[in-house]
Amino acid sequence: MTLQQGDTAEDFELLAHDGKPITLSSYKNSKNVVLCFYPKNHLFACPSKKVFEMAKSVISVYPEITATDTVVFAISVDSVDSQADFVKEYEIPYVHLSDQKKTACKKYAGTNIAGLAKRSTFVIDKNGIIQDVMRDINVASHGQEILDSLKRIKV
């Protein structure tokens, strides 16, 4: 059973694209956290169009998102090196996390038959409570959907 709206966010530690460990609980009582799960950076040796479209959508409102006292993490089963290459290639301003053991992916997004994270986004407030879960994602407008969700948080 994956985590749902109203649940307490379960802690995890994953490596960022720069190799540094990131622990979810370290943001409790200080920042809202957005977790964007997605299947993979590159499928069949070419960039996944949906991944890039979603990134562009989030980047387009990234300053407004960070203005809400929020950090954004994109999470997939890709390696740290693959995450680093993807962030550099597309000049992505937020952190990508590697979940090769699929621990966070399984708890939050769930995985598909190929073992990849299902595309979904979790908005977590400063108290560590999941305020919103987005599973049916329109990649073109997703950044605005995240921002709208953050504006509804009353913490």
C-alpha positions in Angstrom: 0.0 0.0 0.0 1.4 3.3 -1.1 1.2 6.5 1.0 -1.8 8.7 0.7 -3.0 12.2 1.4 -3.2 12.8 5.2 -0.5 10.2 5.9 2.8 11.1 7.7 5.6 11.1 5.2 7.9 8.1 5.7 11.5 9.0 6.1 14.2 8.0 3.6 17.8 8.7 2.8 18.8 8.8 -0.9 21.8 10.1 -2.8 21.5 13.3 -4.8 22.8 13.8 -8.3 25.9 15.3 -6.7 26.5 12.2 -4.6 25.4 13.9 -1.3 23.0 12.0 1.0 19.5 13.6 1.4 17.3 12.7 4.4 13.7 13.6 4.1 13.3 14.2 7.9 16.0 16.9 7.9 13.4 19.2 6.3 10.7 18.7 9.0 9.7 21.9 10.7 11.7 24.0 8.2 10.5 23.4 4.6 7.7 22.0 2.6 8.9 19.2 0.3 7.7 18.2 -3.1 8.6 14.7 -4.3 8.2 14.1 -8.0 8.5 10.4 -8.8 9.1 9.4 -12.4 10.1 6.1 -14.3 13.5 6.9 -15.8 15.6 9.6 -17.3 16.3 7.8 -20.6 14.1 5.1 -22.0 15.5 3.1 -25.0 18.6 5.3 -25.3 16.7 8.5 -25.8 15.4 11.1 -23.3 11.9 10.4 -22.2 9.8 13.3 -23.7 7.4 13.2 -20.7 10.3 13.5 -18.2 11.7 16.6 -20.0 8.3 18.2 -20.5 7.5 17.7 -16.8 10.9 19.2 -15.8 10.3 22.2 -18.1 6.9 22.7 -16.5 8.3 22.7 -13.0 11.3 24.9 -14.0 8.9 27.5 -15.4 7.4 28.2 -11.9 10.5 27.1 -9.9 11.1 30.6 -8.4 7.5 30.8 -7.2 7.7 27.2 -5.8 10.8 28.0 -3.8 9.2 31.3 -2.6 6.7 29.1 -0.7 9.5 27.8 1.5 9.7 24.6 -0.5 12.3 22.2 -1.8 11.7 20.0 -4.8 13.2 16.6 -5.4 12.8 14.4 -8.5 13.2 10.7 -7.8 13.7 7.7 -10.1 15.5 4.4 -10.1 18.4 5.9 -12.2 21.9 5.9 -10.9 23.6 8.9 -9.3 25.7 9.3 -12.5 22.6 9.2 -14.7 20.9 11.7 -12.5 23.9 14.0 -12.7 24.0 13.8 -16.5 20.3 14.5 -16.8 20.4 17.5 -14.5 23.4 18.9 -16.4 22.1 18.2 -19.8 18.7 19.9 -19.2 20.0 22.6 -16.7 17.6 21.5 -14.0 17.8 23.8 -10.9 16.4 21.2 -8.4 17.9 18.1 -6.9 17.4 14.6 -8.5 17.6 11.6 -6.2 18.7 8.1 -7.0 16.5 5.3 -5.6 18.2 2.2 -7.2 16.9 0.1 -4.3 13.4 1.4 -4.9 12.7 1.9 -1.2 11.1 5.4 -1.5 9.6 4.6 -4.9 7.7 1.6 -3.5 6.5 3.5 -0.3 5.3 6.5 -2.2 4.7 6.1 -5.9 4.5 2.4 -6.2 6.3 0.6 -9.1 5.1 -0.7 -12.4 5.6 -4.2 -13.8 9.1 -3.2 -15.1 10.0 -2.1 -11.5 10.1 1.6 -12.4 8.4 4.3 -10.2 4.9 5.3 -11.3 4.7 8.9 -12.2 3.3 10.8 -9.2 4.0 13.8 -7.0 3.7 14.2 -3.3 3.4 17.6 -1.5 4.5 17.4 2.1 4.0 20.2 4.6 6.6 21.4 7.2 5.0 19.1 9.8 5.8 16.0 7.6 2.1 15.4 6.6 1.3 14.5 3.0 -1.1 17.3 1.9 -1.5 16.3 -1.8 -0.9 13.3 -4.0 -1.0 13.8 -7.8 -1.1 10.6 -9.8 -2.9 11.6 -13.1 -0.2 14.1 -14.2 -0.5 16.5 -17.1 3.2 17.1 -17.7 2.6 20.4 -19.4 0.8 22.0 -16.5 2.3 20.1 -13.6 4.5 22.9 -12.3 1.4 25.2 -11.9 -0.5 22.3 -10.2 2.3 21.9 -7.7 2.4 25.6 -7.0 -1.4 25.7 -6.6 -1.2 22.8 -4.1 1.5 24.6 -2.1 -0.6 27.7 -1.9 -3.4 25.7 -0.3 -1.1 24.6 2.6 -2.0 26.4 5.8 1.0 25.8 8.0 
